[in-house]
């Protein structure tokens, strides 16, 4: 922690959001030094153990600078839903408040951020017959047909989803068919309101610069041994269909390890799919009018942190 950090109002949560490769991790650390903060990772993949390189987890040095939470927190073969994440994160928020520190939620997983700041969602009981019927259709007809159905009954949830997100598609249809209500509506109706105030800051970059960073990150991950990391997971017997491995970077590397694509195709797909993911993230966050946007072009992480600190000091 930095010496004599600026005090911040108790029960205030700061969220740093935005697309992948926008520098959120470093900005969060620099901000935490300024406000006596602790970081909660709002990344749906960094929470898992054993997938390190492809999730761009904070380095050992970064983890030593500021307390981090929900990084390397659960086994690779568990499923952590947004609701589960929200419950875990809110408990940690209480602990951080009790220490007199400021929780800083950092990440690009929009639904996970929302589950914390807008309340938790208690899922309805799923009819077993509905579950079996939907999963049989997935097997017979594929995720495209299910996604089209979801678009007709719950367009809000379907927006931004791809057929590859079949587990989320199946889950949303199960909820709709079992309850008669879209999961997007139930999240709003059944959410538990927060007992804290949140200020969200979104990090933006000029698209050319963001894409340059994306390409560099993919190249750096390959150089750091992403393929070997995936090979080790397979050697240890982890199922390639695990929810945690349905992740940009790992999906393409798995295809390469299995011999279905060439090395250069793997790299090109990683870069293309990461750009698409960044676009989907921005589409999600742009819909939230509460987010205060901060342009990061040409600025260091420390400069951006100082700017953010100045902007929420006036709130």
Beta strands, then each sheet from edge to edge (+ up, - down):
strand 1: 12-18
strand 2: 37-41
strand 3: 68-69
strand 4: 102-106
strand 5: 197-204
strand 6: 292-295
sheet 1: 3+ 2+ 4+ 1+ 5+ 6+
end
